[in-house]
Amino acid sequence: MAEHSARHCCLGWDFSTQQVKVVAVDAELNVFYEDSVHFDRDLPEFRTQGGVHVHEDGLTVTSPVLMWVQALDIILEKMKASGFDFSQVLALSGAGQQHGSVYWKAGANQVLTSLTPDLLLREQLQACFSISDSPVWMDSSTTAQCRQLEATVGGAQALSSLTGSRAYERFTGNQIAKIYQKNPEAYSRTERISLVSSFAASLFLGSYSPIDHSDGSGMNLLQIQDKVWSQACLGACAPGLEEKLGQPVPSCSVVGAISSYFVQRYGFPAGCKVVAFTGDNPASLAGMRLEEGDIAVSLGTSDTLFLWLQEPMPALEGHIFCNPVDPQHYMALLCFKNGSLMREKIRDESASRSWSEFSKALRSTELGNGGNLGFYFDVMEITPEIIGRHRFNAENHEVQLWKTAYSALGELSQPFFFFFPSFILAVPKTKILATGGASHNKDILQVLADVFGAPVYVIDTANSACVGSAYRAFHGLAAGTNMPFSEVVKLAPNPRLAATPTPGAFQVYEALLQRYAVLEQRVLTQTRRPSE
């Protein structure tokens, strides 16, 4: 590919749940190269489904760490075979699926620092991990450890005020506590614990990379106000944990120059910088170029909402992370499991498996759906902790079926938008940025604009975490000049207006939200397990 040969660029990586992806972005912020390795398809020997192994208990979910290493080998060899000119890469950064953890065996750092360019990474690192299958964000097997952590610091709200979130099963501190309790020998053999993001950065760095503040906020271990590990939380999880984690660093930090392995094997310049990797959601905030007052909604397999905050306001629902591009600010995040798969189920059941019929139904339904409200959760939701389908008419009576075929469709998109805590409604909104598969549906975006009372814009990229990582690499190069991130990315393509709010719609939905909160508590009471 001769067109790549003379373009200075930064690389953005994403070690996500189902694949490893890379983009190359030039100095004018144009994406001119992208590639990926899909775990299930391209690495069938690991026998993953959706990039993971779900264990027999249905709660434990892991991914083979060597699968991630081999995927990096494959994608780099593909880039080399395509003629990609690595000598033009100024810097690189990346993202990893949040909360997942990697356990390096004693002696692994010595292996990292002495890699030979004659062999692939997997051949050299296969004996470097004390835990071969890494716990990932889909794991929900650590309820006991969550309760222990909250009890240690004075309750769920106290932990949230300290670390930005109450205890969640997928958060890394609770996963580490489980490994220490269930497999103390493996824990004692571990010299370093990385997040998926800092693990990936370590591969490029040729030594252990520190955890960054933003991804470190998703561990139930980092004090988000002063950005240091909480000694109380560390002690509650496992002994000697601070030494195994290393000290966290600002997200825009240059953590070092690229390993000589990549210089010799692929032709990277020796001066290529590695900027701290972060989590996929923080990287998406960078990729979508969120500013204060903006709200981003990713409508994918899971639905995720995040926004820029000046001051943290931790609560019992949602998460507060350190901001990945501005060390003085924060980001809020909410994640919902019942996303695109739930929408597709309702489409299949009520709209003849047709998105056009689905959209027709949305357009034909009055604002507010005649006061009908519902909860559609075929899997246990994160917030609120509800499973099942619960429908209520305008008089708040629970009903089994709607009077018209289109009523359920008219409200299908509403549950996602109603779950947002009050702090989101209090944030002045300038615009909504939408991404993910469902953001291609104009009628769903119209509901989004109406509920929030703000215009909705779309970003023309499916790889916001990858692109955001490349942007962050450029920012890392400029960080010594104190240049703000917004200045670094000013040449990037602008988002495109997709929907504007219908006059009067926000007032309708604001009133419905108050009813929705009452009904949510009713359903929670009805469905709560006796042991709770």
C-alpha positions in Angstrom: 0.0 0.0 0.0 2.2 2.8 -1.3 -0.3 5.4 -0.2 0.6 4.7 3.4 4.3 5.1 3.0 4.7 8.9 3.6 2.0 9.6 6.1 3.0 10.4 9.7 0.4 8.9 11.9 -0.7 7.6 15.3 -2.2 4.1 15.8 -5.3 3.5 18.0 -5.9 0.0 19.3 -8.9 -1.6 20.9 -8.7 -4.9 22.8 -12.5 -5.4 23.0 -14.6 -8.4 24.1 -15.0 -10.0 20.6 -12.0 -8.7 18.6 -8.7 -6.7 18.5 -9.0 -3.7 16.2 -6.5 -1.1 15.0 -6.8 2.2 13.1 -4.1 4.5 11.7 -4.9 8.3 11.8 -2.8 10.8 10.0 -1.9 14.3 11.1 -5.1 15.8 9.6 -7.0 13.2 11.7 -8.1 11.1 8.7 -8.5 7.4 9.3 -6.5 5.8 6.4 -6.0 2.2 7.6 -8.1 -0.2 9.7 -8.0 -3.9 10.4 -9.3 -6.4 13.0 -9.0 -10.0 14.2 -12.2 -11.6 15.4 -11.7 -14.1 18.2 -14.4 -16.6 17.4 -13.8 -16.5 13.6 -10.0 -16.1 13.4 -8.9 -18.0 16.5 -11.3 -21.0 16.6 -8.8 -23.1 18.6 -9.7 -21.1 21.7 -13.3 -22.2 21.4 -14.8 -18.9 22.6 -18.4 -17.7 22.0 -18.6 -14.0 21.7 -15.0 -13.8 22.7 -15.5 -15.4 26.1 -16.1 -18.7 28.0 -19.2 -18.9 30.1 -18.5 -21.4 32.9 -20.9 -24.1 34.1 -22.2 -21.9 37.0 -23.5 -19.4 34.5 -21.9 -16.6 36.5 -18.2 -17.0 35.9 -17.0 -15.5 32.5 -13.4 -15.5 31.3 -11.3 -15.1 28.2 -7.9 -16.8 27.4 -5.2 -14.2 27.8 -3.0 -15.9 25.2 -5.9 -15.4 22.7 -5.4 -11.6 23.0 -1.6 -12.0 22.6 -2.0 -14.2 19.5 -4.6 -11.7 18.0 -2.0 -9.0 18.3 0.6 -11.2 16.5 -1.9 -11.8 13.7 -2.9 -8.2 13.1 0.6 -7.0 13.1 1.7 -9.6 10.6 -1.3 -8.7 8.4 -0.3 -5.0 8.6 3.3 -5.9 7.6 2.1 -8.1 4.7 -0.1 -5.2 3.4 2.9 -3.0 3.2 2.0 -0.7 6.1 4.9 1.6 6.8 5.5 1.3 10.6 8.4 3.8 10.3 5.8 6.7 10.1 4.1 5.9 13.4 4.8 8.7 15.9 2.9 7.3 18.8 0.3 4.7 19.7 -2.4 4.3 22.4 -5.2 1.9 22.9 -8.3 0.7 24.8 -9.3 -2.5 26.6 -12.6 -3.9 27.7 -13.1 -2.4 31.1 -12.7 -4.3 34.4 -11.0 -7.4 33.0 -7.7 -8.3 34.7 -4.5 -10.1 33.7 -2.1 -11.9 36.1 1.6 -11.9 35.2 3.6 -14.7 36.8 6.8 -13.9 38.7 9.6 -13.5 36.2 7.3 -12.3 33.4 8.8 -8.8 33.3 12.2 -10.2 32.5 10.7 -12.0 29.6 9.0 -8.8 28.3 12.2 -6.9 28.5 14.2 -9.5 26.5 11.9 -10.4 23.7 13.6 -11.7 20.6 12.3 -10.4 17.2 12.7 -13.8 15.6 9.6 -15.2 17.4 6.0 -14.2 17.7 4.8 -12.8 21.0 2.7 -15.9 21.9 5.6 -18.2 21.6 7.6 -16.2 24.1 4.8 -15.3 26.6 2.9 -18.5 26.8 4.4 -19.3 30.3 4.1 -15.8 31.7 0.6 -15.8 33.3 -0.3 -17.3 36.7 -4.0 -17.2 35.6 -4.5 -18.4 32.1 -8.2 -17.4 31.8 -8.8 -13.7 32.7 -12.0 -12.7 34.4 -13.9 -10.2 32.2 -16.7 -7.6 32.5 -19.5 -10.1 31.9 -18.5 -12.1 35.1 -21.0 -11.8 38.0 -19.6 -14.4 40.4 -18.3 -12.1 43.1 -21.3 -11.1 45.1 -19.8 -12.3 48.4 -16.7 -10.2 47.7 -18.7 -7.2 46.9 -20.6 -7.3 50.2 -17.3 -7.8 52.1 -15.8 -4.7 50.4 -18.8 -2.5 51.1 -18.9 -3.6 54.7 -15.2 -2.8 55.2 -15.6 0.9 54.1 -19.0 1.6 55.7 -21.6 0.6 53.1 -22.4 1.0 49.4 -22.7 4.8 49.4 -19.4 5.2 51.3 -17.7 3.0 48.7 -19.3 5.0 45.8 -18.3 8.3 47.3 -14.7 7.0 47.6 -14.2 5.1 44.4 -17.1 6.4 42.1 -19.2 3.2 42.2 -20.8 0.9 44.7 -19.4 -2.6 44.6 -20.1 -4.4 41.3 -19.4 -8.0 40.6 -17.5 -7.2 37.4 -15.2 -4.6 39.0 -11.6 -5.6 39.2 -11.0 -5.4 43.0 -13.8 -7.9 43.7 -12.4 -10.2 41.0 -8.9 -10.0 42.6 -10.4 -10.8 46.0 -12.1 -13.9 44.6 -8.9 -15.1 43.1 -7.0 -14.5 46.3 -9.7 -16.4 48.3 -10.2 -19.3 45.9 -6.7 -19.7 44.4 -4.2 -18.2 46.9 -1.3 -20.1 45.2 -1.9 -18.4 41.9 -2.2 -15.1 43.6 1.1 -15.6 45.5 2.8 -16.5 42.2 1.6 -13.2 40.6 4.1 -10.3 40.4 1.9 -7.9 38.5 -1.9 -7.4 38.0 -2.9 -5.5 34.9 -6.2 -4.3 33.5 -6.8 -5.4 29.9 -5.8 -1.9 28.8 -2.5 -1.8 30.7 -1.8 -5.4 29.7 -2.0 -4.4 26.1 0.2 -1.4 26.7 2.8 -3.6 28.4 3.1 -5.7 25.3 4.1 -2.6 23.2 6.2 -1.2 26.0 8.2 -4.3 26.7 7.7 -3.9 30.4 4.8 -3.4 32.8 2.7 -0.4 31.9 1.0 1.5 34.7 -2.8 1.6 35.0 -4.3 4.9 34.0 -6.6 7.0 36.2 -9.7 6.6 34.0 -9.7 2.9 33.5 -8.4 2.5 37.1 -11.7 4.1 38.2 -13.5 0.9 37.2 -11.9 -1.2 39.9 -13.6 -0.2 43.2 -10.0 0.5 44.3 -9.0 4.1 43.2 -10.0 7.2 45.2 -11.3 9.3 42.3 -10.9 12.6 44.1 -7.1 12.4 44.8 -6.4 9.6 42.3 -4.5 7.2 44.6 -5.3 3.7 45.6 -7.6 3.4 48.6 -5.7 1.6 51.4 -8.9 0.4 52.9 -10.1 -1.1 49.6 -6.8 -2.7 48.8 -6.6 -4.3 52.3 -10.2 -5.6 51.9 -9.4 -7.4 48.7 -6.0 -9.0 49.1 -2.6 -8.6 50.9 0.3 -7.0 49.1 -2.0 -5.7 46.4 -0.6 -2.2 46.0 2.8 -3.6 44.9 1.2 -5.9 42.4 -0.8 -3.1 40.9 1.9 -0.4 40.7 1.1 3.3 40.9 -1.6 4.7 38.6 -0.8 7.5 36.2 -2.7 10.3 34.4 -4.4 9.0 31.3 -2.5 11.3 28.9 0.9 10.1 30.2 3.6 8.9 27.8 4.6 5.7 29.6 7.7 5.2 27.5 9.1 4.4 24.0 8.0 1.3 22.1 9.9 -2.0 22.8 12.9 -2.8 20.6 11.1 -6.0 19.7 8.6 -3.9 17.5 11.4 -1.8 16.1 13.4 -4.8 14.9 10.5 -7.0 13.8 8.1 -4.5 12.2 10.2 -1.4 11.6 8.6 1.0 14.2 10.9 4.0 14.8 12.8 3.8 18.1 11.3 7.1 19.1 7.7 5.9 18.8 5.9 6.8 22.0 3.4 4.6 23.9 0.7 6.7 25.6 -1.1 5.1 28.5 -3.9 2.8 27.4 -7.4 3.3 28.9 -10.8 1.6 29.0 -13.0 1.3 26.0 -15.7 3.6 27.3 -13.3 6.4 28.2 -11.6 5.9 24.8 -15.0 6.3 23.2 -15.5 9.6 25.0 -12.3 10.8 23.4 -13.3 9.3 20.0 -16.7 11.1 20.1 -15.0 14.3 21.3 -17.4 14.9 24.1 -17.5 18.3 25.7 -19.1 19.6 28.8 -22.9 19.4 28.5 -22.8 16.7 25.8 -24.3 13.2 26.4 -23.1 10.2 24.5 -25.3 7.1 24.0 -24.0 3.9 22.5 -26.8 1.7 21.3 -25.2 -1.6 20.9 -25.3 -5.1 22.4 -25.4 -3.3 25.7 -26.6 0.2 25.8 -24.1 2.7 27.4 -24.6 6.3 28.3 -21.7 8.6 29.3 -21.2 12.3 29.8 -18.6 14.9 30.9 -18.8 16.1 34.5 -16.9 19.0 36.2 -17.5 17.5 39.6 -18.1 13.9 40.7 -21.5 13.1 42.1 -21.3 9.4 43.1 -24.5 7.6 43.7 -25.7 4.0 44.2 -26.5 3.7 40.5 -24.1 4.3 37.6 -20.4 5.0 37.7 -18.1 8.1 38.0 -14.7 7.7 36.3 -11.8 10.1 36.0 -11.9 11.9 32.7 -9.5 10.4 30.1 -8.7 13.7 28.4 -8.9 16.3 31.1 -7.3 15.4 34.5 -9.4 18.1 36.3 -12.8 16.7 35.3 -14.8 13.4 35.4 -17.1 11.3 33.3 -20.3 9.5 34.3 -21.3 6.2 32.9 -24.4 4.0 32.9 -24.5 0.5 31.3 -27.6 -1.6 30.5 -27.5 -5.2 29.4 -30.8 -5.2 27.6 -29.8 -3.3 24.5 -30.0 -4.3 20.9 -30.9 -7.9 21.5 -34.0 -6.8 23.4 -35.0 -4.4 20.7 -34.6 -7.1 18.1 -36.8 -9.5 20.1 -39.6 -7.0 20.2 -39.2 -6.2 16.5 -39.4 -9.9 15.7 -42.4 -10.5 17.9 -44.4 -7.4 16.9 -43.1 -6.1 13.6 -42.7 -9.2 11.5 -38.9 -9.1 12.0 -38.9 -5.9 10.0 -37.1 -2.7 11.0 -39.2 -0.7 8.5 -42.4 -2.0 10.2 -40.8 -1.2 13.6 -40.1 2.4 12.5 -43.6 2.8 11.1 -45.0 1.8 14.4 -42.8 4.3 16.3 -43.9 7.1 13.9 -47.6 6.2 14.3 -47.5 6.3 18.2 -48.4 9.5 20.0 -45.9 11.2 22.2 -45.6 9.5 25.6 -47.4 6.4 24.2 -50.7 7.3 25.8 -49.2 7.1 29.3 -48.4 3.4 28.9 -45.1 2.4 30.5 -43.1 -0.8 30.6 -40.0 -2.6 31.6 -38.5 -5.1 29.1 -35.6 -7.1 30.6 -35.1 -10.6 29.4 -31.8 -10.8 31.3 -31.2 -9.4 34.8 -30.5 -5.7 34.3 -27.7 -3.9 36.1 -29.7 -0.8 37.0 -32.4 -1.4 38.0 -31.9 -5.0 39.2 -35.0 -6.3 37.4 -35.7 -9.3 35.1 -38.9 -9.9 33.1 -41.4 -7.8 31.2 -43.8 -5.6 33.2 -46.4 -3.4 31.5 -48.5 -0.6 33.0 -51.3 1.4 31.6 -51.9 5.1 32.1 -53.6 4.4 35.5 -50.5 2.5 36.8 -52.3 -0.8 36.6 -50.2 -3.7 35.5 -51.5 -5.4 32.4 -50.5 -8.5 30.4 -51.0 -7.1 26.9 -51.5 -3.8 25.3 -54.8 -2.8 23.7 -53.1 -2.1 20.4 -50.3 -3.9 18.6 -48.3 -0.8 18.2 -48.3 0.4 21.9 -45.4 -1.9 22.9 -43.4 -0.8 19.9 -44.1 2.9 20.6 -42.6 2.5 24.1 -39.9 0.0 23.3 -37.1 2.6 23.2 -38.4 4.4 26.3 -37.2 2.1 29.1 -33.6 2.7 28.2 -34.1 6.5 28.4 -36.0 6.5 31.6 -33.5 4.7 33.7 -31.1 7.7 33.9 -30.5 9.0 37.5 -31.5 12.5 38.5 -28.0 13.8 38.1 -28.2 13.4 34.4 -31.4 15.4 34.2 -29.7 18.2 36.1 -26.8 18.5 33.7 -27.4 21.2 31.1 -27.5 19.5 27.7 -26.1 20.9 24.5 -26.4 17.8 22.3 -26.7 14.1 22.3 -24.1 12.0 20.4 -25.3 8.6 19.3 -23.3 5.6 18.1 -23.7 1.9 17.8 -25.9 -0.2 15.6 -29.3 1.3 16.6 -28.0 4.8 15.9 -28.7 4.1 12.2 -32.5 4.0 12.9 -33.7 7.6 12.5 -37.0 6.9 14.4 -35.2 5.6 17.5 -33.0 8.7 17.4 -36.1 10.9 17.2 -37.4 9.3 20.5 -34.0 9.9 22.0 -34.2 13.6 21.0 -37.7 13.9 22.4 -36.9 12.3 25.8 -33.8 14.4 26.4 -35.1 17.6 24.8 -31.9 18.0 22.9 -30.7 17.6 19.3 -29.1 14.2 18.4 -25.9 13.9 16.3 -24.2 10.9 14.9 -20.5 10.1 14.5 -19.6 8.4 11.2 -17.4 5.8 12.7 -18.1 2.3 14.1 -14.8 2.3 16.0 -15.0 5.2 18.4 -12.8 3.5 20.9 -10.1 2.9 18.3 -10.3 6.4 16.8 -10.4 7.9 20.3 -7.2 6.0 21.1 -5.4 7.4 18.1 -6.6 10.9 19.1 -5.3 10.3 22.6 -1.9 9.3 21.2 -1.7 12.7 19.4 -2.8 14.3 22.7 -0.1 12.4 24.6 2.5 13.8 22.2 1.2 17.3 22.8 0.6 16.9 26.6 3.9 18.5 27.6 2.7 21.8 26.0 -0.5 21.8 28.1 -2.5 21.8 24.8 -6.2 20.9 25.6 -7.6 17.8 23.9 -10.2 19.9 22.1 -7.4 21.8 20.3 -5.6 18.6 19.3 -8.8 17.2 17.6 -10.1 20.4 16.1 -9.5 19.1 12.6 -11.6 15.9 13.1 -14.8 15.4 11.2 -17.8 17.1 12.8 -20.8 15.0 14.0 -23.9 15.1 11.8 -27.3 16.3 13.0 -29.8 13.4 12.9 -32.8 14.5 14.9 -34.2 17.5 16.7 -36.7 17.4 19.6 -40.4 17.7 18.8 -41.9 20.9 20.4 -43.4 20.0 23.8 -42.0 16.4 23.9 -39.6 16.9 26.7 -42.4 18.1 29.1 -44.4 15.0 28.3 -41.5 12.7 29.0 -40.4 14.6 32.1 -43.8 14.0 33.7 -43.7 10.3 32.7 -40.3 9.9 34.3 -41.7 10.7 37.7 -44.3 7.9 37.2 -41.6 5.6 35.9 -39.5 6.0 39.1 -42.5 5.0 41.3 -43.3 2.0 39.1 -39.7 0.9 39.1 -39.8 0.7 42.9 -43.0 -1.3 42.8 -41.5 -3.8 40.3 -38.3 -4.1 42.4 -40.4 -4.9 45.5 -42.4 -7.5 43.7 -39.4 -9.3 42.1 -36.9 -9.0 45.0 -35.7 -12.4 46.1 -36.7 -13.5 49.6 -33.1 -13.7 50.8 -32.5 -10.0 49.9 
